[in-house]
């Protein structure tokens, strides 16, 4: 199997690591949805993600996010309603229903000192 990466190049498929398979099982236990794709992003300390709602046609009705290497502060916004959720390293965030479709998600960028 081949995988198309974001640079437009085709890579060779590698088996999914056991740790990811375990995570897929945990997500299924909570959502009863099969995880059929995985996107891994690597951010440097201080990097942010602009507010967005992930495309429902590309990613389905559930979005799961795992912060692997560090703690992170997610911000959720719908209109004037804003709330933040602090995720500890190795924690799992699952968004479905209203949280999936109605709230923009972001991570604020901050300056490194």
C-alpha positions, 0 to 999 in steps of 0.5 A: 500500500502507498500513502500520499503525503502532504508534499504530494509525494508517494511514500511506501506504507509501513504497518501501523505500530502496536501503540497506535493500534492500542489507541485505535481500540480505545477510541473505538471503545469510546465512540464505536467508530473505526479509525480509518486514517491517522494524521501525525503533526509535529509542532515545535514548542510555541507553535500554534494552530489557527482556529478551524473546524476539520473538514467533515467530508475528509475526516468523518464525524469524530476527531481524536487528538493525542498530545504525545510529547508535551502538554498543550492548551486547546481553545474552543470557540463558538461565537462569543463562547470560548473555553480552554482545555488543558491536555496533559502529555499522552492524553486523548481528546475526542470530539464528536457531535456539537463539539466536532461541528460547532466549535472552532479549535485552536492552539495559541501560538506563543513566543519562545523566550 
